[in-house]
Amino acid sequence: MGRIEAAMDNIAATLSKGLAVAALSLLTLAGCNNQNKYQPPPVADVTVVKSQQRKVTLYSELTGATAAFNKVDLVARVQGFLEKIGYKDGAKVNKGDLLFKIQPNDYQIALTIAKAAQEQQEALLVQADADLKRKQELVARQSSSVASLDESRAKRDSTYAALAQAKGQVEQAQRNLEYTTIVAPFDGIVSARLADAGAFVGASGPTKLATIVQVDPIYVNFNVDEQQVLRVRQRLSDLGVTIRQLGPIPVEIGLQTEEGYQHSGKIDYIAPEIDRNTGTLPVRAVLDNKNTLFLPGLFVRVRIPIEHDAEAVLAPDIALGTAQQGQYLLVVNDKNIVEERRVEVGDLIDGGLRVIKLGLKPDERVIVGGLQRAVPGNLVNPIEGAATAMQDNP
């Protein structure tokens, strides 16, 4: 009996240990289930800025090209040996500076001969006048025939004509002599010479020697779309004014490498008709270029005002996104849910704000930071911020 009791005790102890292990296992599994239970992610923080509504100036942004204010080819209008070059290639010159000198000797001689011929005809005219007067007196006394008087008058008139011809030859010779000296017609920059000193020029017609370009001020040529022209004209008609009554129209210019529009000018020419080939209206502006920042032939950005004090809804430009369907903004609604808004945009104005024509109302909360965490349809935690910085860091 003692052995049987000992065996029963061993079995009871073994069962107790098994039950304890099972209970411990159940508790462990229960604890693991509590830890693996799905926990929703925390609500994402996003930075928002309220859209604005205020009066702005609306612009038309165009592309233009610079052009020289004046540009002239310098040519040799008379033939001869090029005696002197009075400038360095690419140098700035002033109006009246000597640029080229053609050997003047032959033209000085021709002028001297022409002046002598003129003096000769002047002397002959004095003689012809005196002879005519004598014949008139003789005919009055009936001491000479009328035919002799007519002959004297014809000789006097012929001498007049010869004198006029001699004066023209003097003027021509004087002009040819002046053509031997080529001076700058205006302030500008002269291109590299196309003929060297000692070269014979003007042999078979005018010979191009160089080109002078005036770049201060400088022109900017651009074209305005036909529909923009019609809108502007309608706007002026609504206001009851004409373009002339508006006075000088300001223009803002920006180089391709610059931010914004740092240079200003004024429109000085508007074509009288639309170009039928392009459907645009050619327009020209003029601006100062004293530091020679602009060179002829550069492509530039042009901005002209088309409407002042226009009511507009504005949103930060950095908040705009682009998809296949167009541009959009992410907006937080009154339930803090992200919405995607398709928008139609307008001008970019100062301060990094963009005009929103359609798709946005004033005082709506536009997401400008945390855009990567802003998923349409999700709940977010909006934080008021500035429109000048994006906060897309995770």
GIZI-V143659 format. One record per residue. N is the residue number from 1. RES is the residue in one small letter. PHI is phi in whole degrees, 0 to 359 (* if undefined). PSI is psi in degrees with one decimal (NA if undefined). NEAR is the number of other C-alpha atoms within 10 Angstrom. Layout:
[[N	RES	PHI	PSI	NEAR] [N	RES	PHI	PSI	NEAR]]
This chain:
[[1	m	*	-33.3	6] [2	g	296	-38.5	6] [3	r	291	-39.1	8] [4	i	295	-40.7	8] [5	e	294	-38.9	9] [6	a	296	-39.2	10] [7	a	295	-41.9	12] [8	m	297	-36.2	11] [9	d	295	-39.6	12] [10	n	296	-41.0	11] [11	i	296	-41.4	11] [12	a	296	-41.3	11] [13	a	295	-40.5	11] [14	t	296	-43.0	11] [15	l	297	-39.0	12] [16	s	296	-42.4	12] [17	k	296	-39.0	12] [18	g	295	-42.5	12] [19	l	297	-38.3	11] [20	a	295	-42.4	11] [21	v	295	-41.6	12] [22	a	297	-43.1	12] [23	a	297	-42.0	12] [24	l	297	-39.1	12] [25	s	297	-42.0	12] [26	l	298	-41.3	12] [27	l	296	-39.2	12] [28	t	296	-44.0	11] [29	l	296	-39.7	12] [30	a	298	-42.5	11] [31	g	297	-38.9	11] [32	c	294	-38.5	11] [33	n	296	-36.7	10] [34	n	294	-37.1	9] [35	q	286	-33.0	10] [36	n	273	0.6	8] [37	k	296	136.6	8] [38	y	301	126.1	7] [39	q	248	123.4	7] [40	p	297	144.6	6] [41	p	294	154.1	6] [42	p	293	152.2	9] [43	v	294	130.5	12] [44	a	287	140.2	16] [45	d	274	134.4	16] [46	v	227	150.3	25] [47	t	264	130.5	24] [48	v	235	153.3	25] [49	v	225	136.4	24] [50	k	283	137.4	22] [51	s	293	152.2	19] [52	q	245	158.8	19] [53	q	228	119.5	16] [54	r	200	173.7	11] [55	k	277	134.7	13] [56	v	223	168.2	18] [57	t	263	125.6	15] [58	l	267	139.9	21] [59	y	238	160.4	19] [60	s	249	124.1	15] [61	e	258	126.4	16] [62	l	226	172.1	15] [63	t	246	133.3	17] [64	g	228	-178.5	23] [65	a	220	140.6	18] [66	t	281	153.6	21] [67	a	214	150.4	23] [68	a	296	142.6	20] [69	f	293	-39.3	17] [70	n	219	143.7	17] [71	k	212	122.5	17] [72	v	225	134.8	15] [73	d	277	129.4	14] [74	l	270	122.2	22] [75	v	233	154.7	18] [76	a	271	112.4	24] [77	r	269	-10.9	18] [78	v	232	155.9	22] [79	q	270	152.6	20] [80	g	159	176.5	21] [81	f	277	134.9	19] [82	l	287	111.6	21] [83	e	272	-35.6	18] [84	k	208	144.4	16] [85	i	242	120.1	18] [86	g	260	18.3	13] [87	y	211	167.8	17] [88	k	260	142.8	13] [89	d	306	129.0	13] [90	g	81	8.0	14] [91	a	278	153.3	12] [92	k	279	136.0	15] [93	v	229	161.8	21] [94	n	254	158.3	13] [95	k	303	130.1	11] [96	g	94	-8.8	12] [97	d	294	142.3	15] [98	l	289	128.9	16] [99	l	248	-46.2	20] [100	f	221	147.7	26] [101	k	227	120.1	21] [102	i	265	141.9	27] [103	q	307	120.0	18] [104	p	265	-2.2	20] [105	n	306	-51.4	12] [106	d	298	-35.5	12] [107	y	283	-27.9	20] [108	q	292	-39.6	16] [109	i	294	-44.0	13] [110	a	299	-37.3	18] [111	l	293	-40.2	21] [112	t	298	-43.0	15] [113	i	295	-41.9	16] [114	a	295	-38.5	22] [115	k	293	-38.0	19] [116	a	296	-41.2	14] [117	a	296	-37.4	19] [118	q	295	-43.7	21] [119	e	297	-36.2	15] [120	q	296	-44.9	14] [121	q	292	-31.8	21] [122	e	295	-40.4	19] [123	a	294	-42.1	13] [124	l	295	-31.9	18] [125	l	291	-38.0	21] [126	v	299	-44.1	13] [127	q	295	-42.0	14] [128	a	294	-37.7	20] [129	d	296	-43.9	17] [130	a	296	-41.2	14] [131	d	295	-38.1	16] [132	l	294	-41.1	20] [133	k	296	-41.0	14] [134	r	297	-43.2	14] [135	k	296	-36.1	22] [136	q	296	-39.2	21] [137	e	293	-40.4	13] [138	l	293	-40.2	16] [139	v	294	-37.0	16] [140	a	297	-32.0	12] [141	r	268	5.1	9] [142	q	59	35.0	10] [143	s	258	-1.2	11] [144	s	213	157.2	15] [145	s	278	157.4	13] [146	v	294	-32.7	15] [147	a	298	-38.7	11] [148	s	294	-36.0	15] [149	l	294	-43.0	20] [150	d	297	-37.2	14] [151	e	296	-42.3	13] [152	s	295	-38.8	21] [153	r	295	-41.2	19] [154	a	295	-38.9	14] [155	k	294	-39.2	19] [156	r	296	-44.1	21] [157	d	294	-38.0	15] [158	s	296	-37.5	14] [159	t	292	-36.7	21] [160	y	302	-46.9	19] [161	a	296	-41.4	14] [162	a	296	-36.2	19] [163	l	293	-41.2	21] [164	a	298	-40.0	15] [165	q	295	-40.8	16] [166	a	296	-39.0	22] [167	k	296	-40.4	19] [168	g	297	-38.7	14] [169	q	293	-34.9	19] [170	v	296	-44.3	21] [171	e	297	-41.1	15] [172	q	295	-41.9	15] [173	a	294	-38.7	21] [174	q	296	-41.3	18] [175	r	293	-42.7	14] [176	n	299	-38.0	20] [177	l	295	-40.4	21] [178	e	294	-32.7	16] [179	y	295	-17.1	20] [180	t	287	-14.5	23] [181	t	247	120.1	17] [182	i	248	117.9	21] [183	v	244	165.4	18] [184	a	290	124.6	19] [185	p	284	-15.4	16] [186	f	197	168.6	17] [187	d	295	136.4	18] [188	g	178	-167.5	23] [189	i	244	133.3	19] [190	v	258	135.6	24] [191	s	287	176.2	19] [192	a	298	142.1	15] [193	r	293	147.3	19] [194	l	257	-1.7	10] [195	a	216	143.3	16] [196	d	264	161.6	15] [197	a	301	134.3	14] [198	g	99	-13.1	14] [199	a	285	146.8	12] [200	f	270	120.4	16] [201	v	238	160.8	22] [202	g	73	17.4	19] [203	a	291	-43.2	13] [204	s	245	25.2	8] [205	g	131	-179.9	12] [206	p	303	131.6	14] [207	t	252	124.8	19] [208	k	288	127.9	16] [209	l	254	-35.3	20] [210	a	186	-178.9	19] [211	t	229	135.9	18] [212	i	249	135.8	24] [213	v	234	131.1	20] [214	q	260	121.4	21] [215	v	245	2.2	26] [216	d	226	110.3	21] [217	p	288	-177.6	17] [218	i	225	149.3	23] [219	y	268	151.0	27] [220	v	233	117.2	29] [221	n	260	135.9	20] [222	f	208	167.8	21] [223	n	239	137.4	20] [224	v	256	130.6	18] [225	d	300	145.4	16] [226	e	303	-41.2	16] [227	q	292	-35.6	11] [228	q	296	-39.6	14] [229	v	300	-44.4	15] [230	l	295	-39.5	11] [231	r	295	-41.8	12] [232	v	296	-43.1	15] [233	r	296	-38.6	15] [234	q	294	-40.6	12] [235	r	297	-43.1	15] [236	l	296	-37.9	16] [237	s	295	-39.1	11] [238	d	295	-33.9	9] [239	l	277	-11.6	9] [240	g	74	31.4	9] [241	v	229	164.8	12] [242	t	246	168.9	12] [243	i	298	-37.9	11] [244	r	296	-37.3	8] [245	q	290	-22.8	8] [246	l	291	-24.4	9] [247	g	82	-164.6	10] [248	p	300	129.6	12] [249	i	266	120.3	15] [250	p	288	151.0	15] [251	v	225	139.6	21] [252	e	250	135.5	20] [253	i	238	140.8	24] [254	g	223	136.8	19] [255	l	285	161.0	17] [256	q	296	-25.8	13] [257	t	266	2.8	7] [258	e	254	157.4	11] [259	e	268	132.5	8] [260	g	71	-156.8	16] [261	y	235	98.0	16] [262	q	264	-1.6	10] [263	h	232	145.3	14] [264	s	234	148.2	16] [265	g	209	-165.5	19] [266	k	221	145.4	19] [267	i	288	128.8	19] [268	d	241	-3.4	14] [269	y	204	134.4	12] [270	i	231	125.4	13] [271	a	300	148.2	12] [272	p	281	-6.9	9] [273	e	209	157.3	9] [274	i	285	137.8	16] [275	d	286	115.0	13] [276	r	292	-25.0	9] [277	n	286	-33.8	6] [278	t	249	-15.3	11] [279	g	69	28.9	13] [280	t	230	163.0	19] [281	l	252	115.8	19] [282	p	293	132.7	18] [283	v	226	149.4	17] [284	r	227	137.2	20] [285	a	242	159.5	24] [286	v	230	139.4	22] [287	l	214	156.7	22] [288	d	292	147.7	17] [289	n	215	48.6	15] [290	k	295	-30.2	11] [291	n	267	8.3	8] [292	t	55	37.5	11] [293	l	290	-36.3	10] [294	f	264	138.8	23] [295	l	242	147.7	17] [296	p	302	138.0	16] [297	g	98	-1.8	12] [298	l	281	142.4	13] [299	f	277	134.3	19] [300	v	226	162.6	21] [301	r	264	136.0	19] [302	v	237	136.5	24] [303	r	227	125.2	20] [304	i	235	140.6	18] [305	p	286	134.9	14] [306	i	243	-15.9	17] [307	e	200	132.9	14] [308	h	256	151.2	11] [309	d	54	45.4	10] [310	a	269	131.2	12] [311	e	291	130.6	13] [312	a	212	149.7	20] [313	v	266	132.3	24] [314	l	239	143.5	28] [315	a	221	154.8	31] [316	p	299	132.2	26] [317	d	296	-30.9	21] [318	i	292	-15.9	17] [319	a	276	-11.9	23] [320	l	287	137.0	18] [321	g	242	163.2	16] [322	t	231	131.6	10] [323	a	229	-179.4	8] [324	q	298	-32.2	5] [325	q	279	-8.8	7] [326	g	130	-161.9	10] [327	q	271	153.9	14] [328	y	212	164.6	19] [329	l	233	148.6	23] [330	l	261	124.4	22] [331	v	236	142.5	25] [332	v	262	121.2	27] [333	n	277	-174.6	14] [334	d	291	-12.1	9] [335	k	259	12.7	8] [336	n	62	30.3	15] [337	i	259	137.8	17] [338	v	284	131.6	24] [339	e	238	143.0	18] [340	e	260	124.7	15] [341	r	246	122.4	17] [342	r	284	129.9	19] [343	v	230	155.3	17] [344	e	251	123.1	14] [345	v	258	159.5	19] [346	g	236	-137.3	17] [347	d	289	152.2	18] [348	l	267	121.8	19] [349	i	250	177.7	17] [350	d	298	148.0	9] [351	g	90	8.4	10] [352	g	74	21.7	13] [353	l	258	144.4	20] [354	r	244	136.1	21] [355	v	289	128.2	22] [356	i	252	109.8	23] [357	k	285	-42.2	15] [358	l	220	147.3	13] [359	g	104	-3.9	13] [360	l	216	143.2	22] [361	k	250	162.9	17] [362	p	297	149.5	14] [363	d	65	19.1	14] [364	e	276	149.5	17] [365	r	271	109.6	24] [366	v	262	132.2	28] [367	i	281	123.3	30] [368	v	243	-14.2	29] [369	g	224	145.1	27] [370	g	77	29.7	18] [371	l	296	-30.2	19] [372	q	291	-23.8	12] [373	r	263	-5.8	16] [374	a	269	103.7	25] [375	v	253	125.5	15] [376	p	306	131.7	15] [377	g	96	-13.1	12] [378	n	267	155.1	14] [379	l	279	137.9	18] [380	v	226	166.5	21] [381	n	252	98.8	16] [382	p	285	134.1	23] [383	i	238	124.6	14] [384	e	297	132.1	15] [385	g	215	-166.4	17] [386	a	258	154.7	14] [387	a	273	0.9	22] [388	t	265	-7.3	15] [389	a	222	143.0	13] [390	m	257	143.0	17] [391	q	236	73.9	13] [392	d	262	9.6	14] [393	n	293	140.1	9] [394	p	291	NA	7]]
